[in-house]
Amino acid sequence: MNGLLLDILFCLMAYSILLAIIIWKKGKKEDGNGGSNDDDGGLPVLTPPELDLPPGVCLPIDGPRQVIHESDEVLA
């Protein structure tokens, strides 16, 4: 029984040490700008990209609209 108790004790001690290292590394990772870095990389995109559409195809100016016709209405 003493061997099992020592194994459990060593496992708990190793777990505690690894948990402390993880917490210590995570706290050290914080940068000086208040943590506002979103890690997206690159420069911010201010304008949408210009699309090279084939002739005769144009993008709609307004967003999509959902039109409900009277015949499509479901009476509850």
C-alpha positions as CSV (number, residue, x, y, z in Angstrom):
1,M,0.0,0.0,0.0
2,N,2.9,2.3,0.7
3,G,4.1,2.0,-3.0
4,L,0.7,3.1,-4.3
5,L,0.6,6.0,-1.9
6,L,4.0,7.2,-3.0
7,D,3.0,6.8,-6.7
8,I,-0.1,9.0,-6.1
9,L,2.0,11.5,-4.2
10,F,4.6,11.8,-7.0
11,C,1.8,12.1,-9.6
12,L,0.2,14.9,-7.7
13,M,3.5,16.6,-7.2
14,A,4.4,16.4,-11.0
15,Y,0.9,17.6,-11.9
16,S,1.3,20.6,-9.5
17,I,4.7,21.5,-11.0
18,L,3.4,21.3,-14.6
19,L,0.4,23.4,-13.7
20,A,2.6,26.0,-12.1
21,I,4.8,26.1,-15.2
22,I,1.8,26.6,-17.5
23,I,0.4,29.4,-15.4
24,W,3.8,31.1,-15.1
25,K,4.4,30.9,-18.9
26,K,0.9,32.2,-19.6
27,G,1.3,35.2,-17.3
28,K,4.7,36.0,-18.8
29,K,3.1,36.0,-22.3
30,E,1.1,39.2,-21.7
31,D,2.5,42.1,-23.7
32,G,2.8,45.8,-22.6
33,N,0.0,47.1,-24.8
34,G,-2.8,45.9,-22.5
35,G,-3.4,42.7,-24.3
36,S,-5.2,44.3,-27.2
37,N,-3.3,42.3,-29.8
38,D,-5.7,40.1,-31.7
39,D,-3.0,38.0,-33.3
40,D,-4.6,38.3,-36.8
41,G,-1.3,39.3,-38.4
42,G,-0.8,41.6,-41.4
43,L,-2.1,45.1,-41.9
44,P,-5.7,46.1,-41.3
45,V,-8.0,46.0,-44.4
46,L,-9.8,49.3,-44.7
47,T,-11.4,48.8,-48.1
48,P,-12.9,45.7,-49.6
49,P,-10.8,44.2,-52.5
50,E,-11.7,45.1,-56.0
51,L,-13.2,42.1,-57.8
52,D,-12.4,41.3,-61.5
53,L,-15.9,40.3,-62.6
54,P,-16.6,39.0,-66.1
55,P,-18.3,41.3,-68.6
56,G,-22.1,41.7,-67.9
57,V,-21.8,40.7,-64.2
58,C,-22.2,43.4,-61.6
59,L,-22.5,43.4,-57.9
60,P,-25.8,44.4,-56.4
61,I,-25.8,47.8,-54.6
62,D,-28.3,46.8,-51.9
63,G,-28.2,43.7,-49.8
64,P,-30.5,40.8,-50.4
65,R,-34.2,41.3,-49.7
66,Q,-36.8,38.7,-48.7
67,V,-40.1,39.3,-50.4
68,I,-43.1,37.4,-49.0
69,H,-45.9,37.1,-51.5
70,E,-49.5,36.8,-50.3
71,S,-49.8,33.3,-51.8
72,D,-46.8,32.1,-49.8
73,E,-48.1,33.1,-46.4
74,V,-48.9,30.3,-44.1
75,L,-52.1,30.7,-42.1
76,A,-51.7,29.5,-38.6
